[in-house]
Amino acid sequence: VPEVHPNLRDAAQSPGGEALGRLVFETLDVDEAARRCSVVFTATPHEVSAEVVPRLLDAGVEVVADLSPAHRLRDPGEHARCYPRVPRDDALATLAIYGLPELTRDRLAEARLIAVPGCFATAVTLAMLPLRELHGVLWDRITVDAKTGSSGSGNAVRAHGMHALRSTVVSPYAPVAHRHGPEIVQSLRDHGVTSPSRPPRLAMSAYGVNAVRGLSVSVYLFVEGEVDGANLRSAFRRTYRHEPFVRVQAGASAVIPLPDPKVVIGSNFCDVAAFADPDLGHIVLIAALDNMVKGGAGQAVQACNVRYGLPEDMGLDALPLFPA
Ligand SMILES: NC(=O)c1ccc[n+]([C@@H]2O[C@H](COP(=O)([O-])OP(=O)(O)OC[C@H]3O[C@@H](n4cnc5c(N)ncnc54)[C@H](OP(=O)(O)O)[C@@H]3O)[C@@H](O)[C@H]2O)c1
């Protein structure tokens, strides 16, 4: 284990090599998992999750929280367009509960399959949720600009991930049609954020930046006529006043005044902020989170805490590492 995960050296085995029991590494056996576990988290490639999740549920595992996108999109056509190499059980996808507690807390208590949201989708959806209180938003003209560190694409070795190519640059890798777009639109529709008379159209571009962890998203929208900045900011404060993991930033004087991955790394926080250019009717929303925590594993734990009625922040009370 320490050869692959040096940070887990003493968590997995003693210097003498015997297992310590806190972390056990085993080949996946679904029947054995069903015998010993109530909950299984699958942090596996899309194709593996599509194959293994139904088997785990059939074998009797009570809850599976899948971090892959295999069961996030309900519409089979959208799924086939975004993930053509991932055949999955469409009926299971309709049963899956989207694991964004700020949006689906009420439904998670019944979940057998939790489809943990994508990292960018989490940040964009949390940035946009308070807009359901706003009138006149032009939902058919949403633009998202998304930037991520290198850990967003996992541990596979790829030529374009080499330090020599990746460092000191901003690299566009999905200028159009990012696969988290349909996931965001599905959530906005499901939760009445967008107006039924104006179906959302969301254009999303993604870039790799010179960082390991963390992501930042900017969402650009227009409203009909002028926009009231104070109204916008109070919608954010109202929406998130009781949320343990979403922090609204007001751009006040601080060392880092706006949402920035730098101040959330290692934590389950998502920082959000909203700005308005009143005369142009232009809104800019900014969000930042750690793609491996609120954008991945932390969110999966948060959703399972809600599922079992545990304190929502159980196991998630780490403060951000700073500076990181
Ligand atoms: N990275 C992120 O920021 C992020 C955020 C949210 C969601 N996700 C999603 O989470 C999933 C994992 O992402 P990742 O970045 O952690 O990818 P990763 O670094 O490539 O890790 C994938 C893991 O799955 C294991 N695996 C592969 N095939 C398997 C099989 N047949 N049975 C059991 N285990 C198998 C791999 O083991 P070996 O190393 O031994 O091959 C590896 O540990 C993906 O679906 C991804 O889309 C990732």
PDBQT file of the ligand as one rigid body, heavy atoms in Angstrom, charges set to zero:
ROOT
HETATM    1  N1  LIG A 401     -10.868  12.927  -9.472  1.00  0.00    +0.000 N 
HETATM    2  C1  LIG A 401     -11.909  13.690  -9.147  1.00  0.00    +0.000 C 
HETATM    3  O1  LIG A 401     -11.755  14.884  -8.827  1.00  0.00    +0.000 OA
HETATM    4  C2  LIG A 401     -13.300  13.114  -9.148  1.00  0.00    +0.000 A 
HETATM    5  C3  LIG A 401     -14.328  13.887  -8.557  1.00  0.00    +0.000 A 
HETATM    6  C4  LIG A 401     -15.634  13.383  -8.547  1.00  0.00    +0.000 A 
HETATM    7  C5  LIG A 401     -15.894  12.144  -9.111  1.00  0.00    +0.000 A 
HETATM    8  N2  LIG A 401     -14.896  11.422  -9.685  1.00  0.00    +0.000 N 
HETATM    9  C6  LIG A 401     -15.257  10.114 -10.243  1.00  0.00    +0.000 C 
HETATM   10  O2  LIG A 401     -14.819   9.120  -9.314  1.00  0.00    +0.000 OA
HETATM   11  C7  LIG A 401     -14.382   7.952 -10.010  1.00  0.00    +0.000 C 
HETATM   12  C8  LIG A 401     -12.932   7.681  -9.641  1.00  0.00    +0.000 C 
HETATM   13  O3  LIG A 401     -12.168   8.811 -10.042  1.00  0.00    +0.000 OA
HETATM   14  P1  LIG A 401     -10.627   8.950  -9.691  1.00  0.00    +0.000 P 
HETATM   15  O4  LIG A 401     -10.227  10.293 -10.124  1.00  0.00    +0.000 OA
HETATM   16  O5  LIG A 401     -10.377   8.526  -8.286  1.00  0.00    +0.000 OA
HETATM   17  O6  LIG A 401     -10.034   7.869 -10.702  1.00  0.00    +0.000 OA
HETATM   18  P2  LIG A 401      -8.713   7.024 -10.609  1.00  0.00    +0.000 P 
HETATM   19  O7  LIG A 401      -7.662   7.799  -9.878  1.00  0.00    +0.000 OA
HETATM   20  O8  LIG A 401      -8.432   6.518 -11.981  1.00  0.00    +0.000 OA
HETATM   21  O9  LIG A 401      -9.116   5.811  -9.667  1.00  0.00    +0.000 OA
HETATM   22  C9  LIG A 401      -9.955   4.781 -10.117  1.00  0.00    +0.000 C 
HETATM   23  C10 LIG A 401      -9.842   3.634  -9.124  1.00  0.00    +0.000 C 
HETATM   24  O10 LIG A 401     -10.697   2.573  -9.519  1.00  0.00    +0.000 OA
HETATM   25  C11 LIG A 401      -9.971   1.356  -9.349  1.00  0.00    +0.000 C 
HETATM   26  N3  LIG A 401     -10.496   0.323 -10.253  1.00  0.00    +0.000 N 
HETATM   27  C12 LIG A 401     -10.420   0.314 -11.602  1.00  0.00    +0.000 A 
HETATM   28  N4  LIG A 401     -11.025  -0.790 -12.096  1.00  0.00    +0.000 NA
HETATM   29  C13 LIG A 401     -11.522  -1.476 -11.029  1.00  0.00    +0.000 A 
HETATM   30  C14 LIG A 401     -12.251  -2.674 -10.884  1.00  0.00    +0.000 A 
HETATM   31  N5  LIG A 401     -12.625  -3.408 -11.955  1.00  0.00    +0.000 N 
HETATM   32  N6  LIG A 401     -12.592  -3.087  -9.637  1.00  0.00    +0.000 NA
HETATM   33  C15 LIG A 401     -12.227  -2.369  -8.539  1.00  0.00    +0.000 A 
HETATM   34  N7  LIG A 401     -11.525  -1.201  -8.629  1.00  0.00    +0.000 NA
HETATM   35  C16 LIG A 401     -11.181  -0.772  -9.855  1.00  0.00    +0.000 A 
HETATM   36  C17 LIG A 401      -8.537   1.733  -9.654  1.00  0.00    +0.000 C 
HETATM   37  O11 LIG A 401      -7.657   0.806  -9.074  1.00  0.00    +0.000 OA
HETATM   38  P3  LIG A 401      -6.152   0.642  -9.655  1.00  0.00    +0.000 P 
HETATM   39  O12 LIG A 401      -5.469   1.963  -9.403  1.00  0.00    +0.000 OA
HETATM   40  O13 LIG A 401      -5.624  -0.474  -8.858  1.00  0.00    +0.000 OA
HETATM   41  O14 LIG A 401      -6.319   0.381 -11.111  1.00  0.00    +0.000 OA
HETATM   42  C18 LIG A 401      -8.435   3.097  -9.001  1.00  0.00    +0.000 C 
HETATM   43  O15 LIG A 401      -8.130   2.974  -7.629  1.00  0.00    +0.000 OA
HETATM   44  C19 LIG A 401     -14.570   8.232 -11.509  1.00  0.00    +0.000 C 
HETATM   45  O16 LIG A 401     -15.769   7.664 -11.932  1.00  0.00    +0.000 OA
HETATM   46  C20 LIG A 401     -14.608   9.764 -11.569  1.00  0.00    +0.000 C 
HETATM   47  O17 LIG A 401     -15.362  10.233 -12.657  1.00  0.00    +0.000 OA
HETATM   48  C21 LIG A 401     -13.607  11.864  -9.692  1.00  0.00    +0.000 A 
ENDROOT
TORSDOF 0
